[in-house]
Amino acid sequence: MPQLAQRVGRAKPSAIMVIAEKAKQLKAAGRDIISFSIGVPNFLPGEHVYAAAREALSHDSGQYGSNRGPEALLDAFLAHIEALGLTGYGRLNVSIGIGAKHVLYNLAEALLNEGDEICFPAPYWTTYHDIADIVGAKVNVLPCPSVQNYKLAPAQLEAALQRKPKVFLFNNPSNPTGMVYTRDEIAALADVLVSYPETWIVTDDIYNSMVFDGIGYHNFVHARPELRERLIFVDSVSKTYGMPGWRVGLIAGPESVAKAMTTLNSNHITSLPEVISAAAIAAFSGPQDVPQARCAEFAGERDIVVEALRGIPGVICPRPQGAFYAFPDISVAFGKSHNGVKIGNDVEFCAALLEATGVACVPGSAFGEPRALRISYTCPTAQLEPGLRRIQQFFAELV
């Protein structure tokens, strides 16, 4: 029998979706399940988005669209990033994809040859490592534990760049930690990046509009504009606008990269559907009251989560300032037992927690940090505090 391509053997199912599916199965079997597992915003976009989609559907052309993206979408995105302080970009600097995950995969294909090195901090979004493995890149993970607030230090970045990686991938605000880099922290990292012109910089900043406490969103090009010539900014409508199922991702970067992404699109997706593009245009250019209100609500929910976790003896939880995640270090539980079940690592902890309490969380090892777990606190508000109480009770019962 013919064999599959070797790259398929390097592909792994999403660890996050495995946990989410397990929780779904238990719920279908009648268990009382509270899921803190999957990273979806759990709100819907404003009515103007649906109105734009209906209008587009009413006069659908049925034709192929642009490989780069329709001009109205490119313009709406350019206005969106200009509001973030990313100025000086035009249509030729932009390209689209079927969600940010597809955009990141396209970037890997466009920037990395097999055997090239990519580096990124840990904790990291699971897909980073998975995509690198599929394209045959070498991965250099830069550990950033809870004792340094899960943030990359300039000295770590300097040491990594001395190895001359082809790509440095950076995520701010962070999934899975919710941490946000300050203006000064971004500037310090940017000063290091300037000295290594052979490395592409990819900033996966899809949570850029979900920042709390007045800290603001900051990008390397704000501090060092000369980095623009090799920096690619990644965004999507999924998190900010409550539209993960609409699947719209975009990049802004050098024209050569945007052209390569567009060429790749011409060989697989061709284009976004008209109705999807219309919805994304409305999201970027229409009223921003829904995402702004939800961001404020997430900040309040963050406070509830952090207070509950910090009340558990031995648990360390740096205070997230963006996105909708908390990433507590729960290694204090390792070596203990719950109702006779021994807990030796994060995977066993999450399995025991789900079985005993019906609370689903994702083990930190899925994100490169096996001492922790990820809590996505976008569940219905009525479930948030009961879920946290179950976690507190679980810890109290460890022996």
N, C-alpha and C positions, 0 to 999 in steps of 0.2 A: 504494500500500500504506500502511496506517496506520503512524504512527511511534511508537516507544517514548517513554516519558516522559523529559524532559531529565535528571532525576536519575539515571537509569540510566547515562547517559553520564559522569556524575561518579564512578560506582562503579568500583573497580579490583580486580583479583584480588589476594589476599594475596601480597606478595613472599616471605614466608616459605614459604608452601605451594608457590610456583613452584620454589624451590630444593629443597625436600624432594621434590617430584615428579621433578625432574631426577635427583637422587641415587638415587631408587627405580628409575628407568628404567635408569640405568647399572648398578645392582646386578643387575637382571633380565637385563641383557645379559652378565653374567659378570664385571663389574669388581669389584675388591676395594674396597668403599666404606666409609668411616667417616663417619658423619653427625653433625656438631655443629650441625645446622641447626634442627630443629623443637623448640619449647619444651614438651616433655611430660616429666613427672616419671619415667616409666619404672619405676614400681613399682605394685603392686596394693594395694588397701585390705585391712584385716584381715578375718579370716573372719567376724567379727560383722556386717560390712556385707552380705556375701553371705547370711548366715543371715537377716537382716532382710528382704532382698529376696525370698528364697524363701518366707518366711512370708507376706509380703504377697501374693505371687503365688498362694499356696495358698487365699487367701480374697478374691481380687480381686472388687470390687463391680461392675466394668465401668461405673461411673458417672463423670460429670464431677466434677472436684475444684474447690476454691476458686480464684478468680482471684488472690487474694492469696497463697495457699499454705495447706496444712493447718495447723491450730493447733499440732499436735505439732511440725511442722518450724519454725514461727515461734518456738515456745518453746525448742527446741533451739538455734536460731541466737541467740536473745537470751541464753541462758546462755553460749554461745560468746563473744559479743562482750563480755559482762560480765567474763569472765575476761581480756579484753584491756584492761579499764579503761574500756569504753564503757558507762556505766551510765545508768539513767534512761529507757530505751527500753521501749516496750510493743508489743503486736501491731500496733497501728494505725500504728506507725512503720516497719513492715517490709513488703516485697513481694518476690516471686520472679521469676525469669526462666529461660530455657533457656540457662544459662551466663552468665558475667560479660559476654561480648561482647554478648549480647542485652540484658542489663540496661543496659549503656552506650548501646546504640542507643535503647532506650526512654527513657533519661534525656535524650538529645539531642532526641528528639521532644517530651519533656515540658518541657524548659527553654529550648530555643533556637528562636526564630523565624528565618526566612530573613533573612540579613543581620546577625544578632547576632554578636558576637565571642566566641570562646572562646580562651583562652590556656593553654599548657602548656609545660613545659621540654623541650628536646631534649638528649640522645636521648630518644625517646618510643616507646611501642608503636605499631606501624604503624597499627593500627585506629583510633587517636584521630583522625588526620588524615583517614582514609578516611570515617569516620562523619560528621565535620564537613562534608566536601565533599558527601556525599550529601544532608544536610539543608539545605545552602546557607548554612552559617555561615561567617563570616570567621575565619581562623586567624591567631593571633599566636604564633609559635614563639619561645621564649626560649632561645637557645643556651647550653649549659653544657658546654664542651669538656673534654678530659682534664686540662688544666692547672688546672681547678678541681674535679677529681675528679668530673666529670659532675653536680655538685650546683648547685641554684639558690641564688643569693645574695639576701639580703633587698633589696638595692638594685635588683636586676633585677625582683623581684616588685613593688616599689613603683612602678617606672616602668611596668610592664605594667598595674597596676591603675589608674593615673592615666588610662588610656584608657577606663576603665569597661566592661570586658568583662562579658558576661552570666554567663560561667562560667569559673572557674579549675579546671583538671583537674590532679591531682597523683598521682603513683605512687610508693609507698614500701612495701617494697623495690622497686627498679626493674627492670623489663624494658625495655631490654636490658642494663643495665649491672651489675645485682646490687648497686648501691650502696644503703646504708641511712642515713637521716638520724638523727643523734643527738638526744637529748632537747633539748639546747641549740639545735641547728639548727632543730628543729621549733618550739621556743618563739620563736625570732627571726622565723621566717616568720609564725607566728600573730600576733605583735604587729603586723605589717604588715597582715595580713588584717582585723584588727579595725576598722581605719580606713576600710574600703571596704564598707559594708553592702549595696551594691547588687549585689554579685557573689555568685552561688552558688559553693560549694566542693564539688568532687567528689573524694574520695580513693579511688583505685583501689588497694586494699591487699591484693590476693588472696594475696600471699606473706607475710602478716603473721606466720605461724607458722614461716617459714623464715628465721630470723635467727641469725647466728653471733656468736661472740666476746663473748657477754654484753652486746651493745649494746642489746638490747631493741627492742620495737616501740613507736613513739610516734605519736600522732595530734594534730592541732591542738586538738581539744577537751580533751585532757589539759592543755594549757597555758592555753587560753582557753575555758572552758566556754560563754561567751556565743556562740561560733561555732556551737553546736549547732543553732540555729534556722535556719541556712542551709547546713549541711554534710550531704552524703550520703556515707555509707561503703559501699563496694562490696566484696563478698567472694564466694567460691565454694568448692565442694568439690574443684575440679579439681586444683590444685597441691598443697595441703596433704595431701590424702588419696589421691592417686594415682588420681583419678576424672575425668579430662578428658572421657571419652566418656559419662559419665552426665549431663552438661549440667545442672548446678544452680548458678544464681547468685542472689545476694540483695543487697538494700540495706537500710540502716537510715538514717532521716533524718526530716525534718519530716513530720507527718501529711499535709500537702497534697501533698507529692511522692510519698509511698507510695500515696496514693489515686489520683493521676494514673497511676502505674505500673500499679496494679491495674486501672484502667479500660482502659488500653491492652492489658493482657493479655486482658481480656474481649473485645477486638475482633480478636485474632489467635491467641494460643496457648491461650486458655481456662485451662489449668491444667497442672501437672506430672502425669505418670502416677503412680498410687499406688505402684507398685513402686519407682520412682525416688525418690519422697519418702521412703519407708521406709528406703532405703539411705542417703540424706542425713541423716536423723534419727539413724541408728545411727552414722554417721561423726562427727557433732558430739558426740553424747552418750555414745558408747561408749569403750572403751579407746583411749588415744592413743599406745600404744607404737610402732606402726608408723611414723606420721609423725615422731615424735620420734627414732627410730633413724635414719630416712632423712635427717633434717635433719643429724644428726651426721655421717653419711657424706658428705653434700654438702659440709660444711665441710672435711673431709679432702680431698675431690676438688678443692675450690677451691684448696687449698694447692698441690697438684700442678700445676694449670693455671697459677697465677700464677707459680710458680717457673720453669716452662718458658718462659713468654712473656717474663718479665723477663730471661731469659738470652739473648734475641735482641737484638743490638745495634740501638739506635734505636727499638725497640718500647716504647711506653708503655702500662702496664696498671695503672690504679688498682685497689687491692685491694677486690674486692667483699666485702660482709659479709652477703649474703642471697641468696635465690632460688637459681638454679643457672646463672648466666650470668657470662661474662667478656667484656669489651668493649675489646680492645686497639686502640690507635691504631697503625695499620700504614702510615701515610703515608710512612714512611721508604722504602718500596718503590716509591713512585710515581716514574716516570721511568726505572726500571730494566727489565731484561728477564730472562725465564726461558726458556732453550732457544730463544732467538730471538723469543719472544713479548713484545712491549712491554706494560708495565703502566702505565697512565696514571691509574687511579682504583680505587676499592674494588670496583666491579663487575668490572672486568677482572682484578683481583687474585684475587677469589673464583673466577672462571671458570677462570683459569690454574691455581690451586691444585687445583681439582676435577679438571681434565683431567690434570694432571701427577702428582698424588699420590693422588687418590681421596678427598680430605677435603672435605666439604661444610660451608661456613659461609655465613652470611647477610651480604651487604654492609651496611655501616653506613648507607648512604644510605637504606635502607628505614626506618631509624629517625631520620632527620633529621641524621645525623652521617657525612658521606661520607669521613672520614679513618680510619674504624674498620671493624671487623667484629664480629659477635656469635658467640660460642662457647657453645653449650648443652652442658654437660658431663654430661648424664644418660645418655649412651650406656652400653652394657655396660662394666663396669670393665676388662675385659680389652682393650678397644679404646682406652681413654683415653690411656695413655702412648704406644702406637704412633702414634696420631693426632697427638699433640703432637710426637713425633719427626719425623713427616713434615712438619709445619709448619716446624720448626726447619731441616730439611734444605732445604726449598724456599727459605727466606730465605738460607741459606748459598750457594745456587746462583745467586742474583741477581747480575747484572752491570750 
